[in-house]
Amino acid sequence: MALVVLVVSRGGLKGGLERAVTILMPALFLLLLLVVGYATTTGHFGEAVSFLFTPPNFEALTVKGVLVALGGHAFFTLSLGMAIMMLTVPTWAVMSPSAELPSVWRSWILWWHCWRAWPFSR
């Protein structure tokens, strides 16, 4: 996270973040291929694939289980939305063309917002 803040605050959105994403997304795809390749060489890969693609057993569902899952999903989604708002809104506000702040102030504002959101991400 510190690296992302540094890249965005120093290079801006076009020169920093966009450039990093164009490099890191293909690297993420290559890492995914490496992990899948490694998983095929270890044991129980066939069992994992069959578990993933077998149809679910709908008779095992209960009303209580579905309501508990819905509540958990709702709270998880709300916490994700809050974290995204706390991190991205200040980033876009600081990096907007109308914000005439020195680079040092941009870095400090981004660090402060990331530090403020940190306890909620645990």
QUITAKA-V749093 format. One record per residue. RES is the residue in one small letter. SS is DSSP state (hx for helix, st for strand, lp for the rest). Layout:
RES;SS / RES;SS
This chain:
m;lp / a;hx / l;hx / v;hx / v;hx / l;hx / v;hx / v;hx / s;hx / r;hx / g;hx / g;hx / l;hx / k;hx / g;hx / g;hx / l;hx / e;hx / r;hx / a;hx / v;hx / t;hx / i;hx / l;hx / m;hx / p;hx / a;hx / l;hx / f;hx / l;hx / l;hx / l;hx / l;hx / l;hx / v;hx / v;hx / g;hx / y;hx / a;hx / t;hx / t;hx / t;lp / g;lp / h;lp / f;hx / g;hx / e;hx / a;hx / v;hx / s;hx / f;hx / l;hx / f;hx / t;lp / p;lp / p;lp / n;lp / f;hx / e;hx / a;hx / l;lp / t;lp / v;hx / k;hx / g;hx / v;hx / l;hx / v;hx / a;hx / l;hx / g;hx / g;hx / h;hx / a;hx / f;hx / f;hx / t;hx / l;hx / s;hx / l;hx / g;hx / m;hx / a;hx / i;hx / m;hx / m;hx / l;hx / t;hx / v;hx / p;hx / t;hx / w;hx / a;hx / v;hx / m;hx / s;lp / p;lp / s;lp / a;lp / e;lp / l;lp / p;lp / s;hx / v;hx / w;hx / r;hx / s;hx / w;hx / i;hx / l;hx / w;hx / w;hx / h;hx / c;hx / w;hx / r;hx / a;hx / w;hx / p;hx / f;hx / s;hx / r;lp
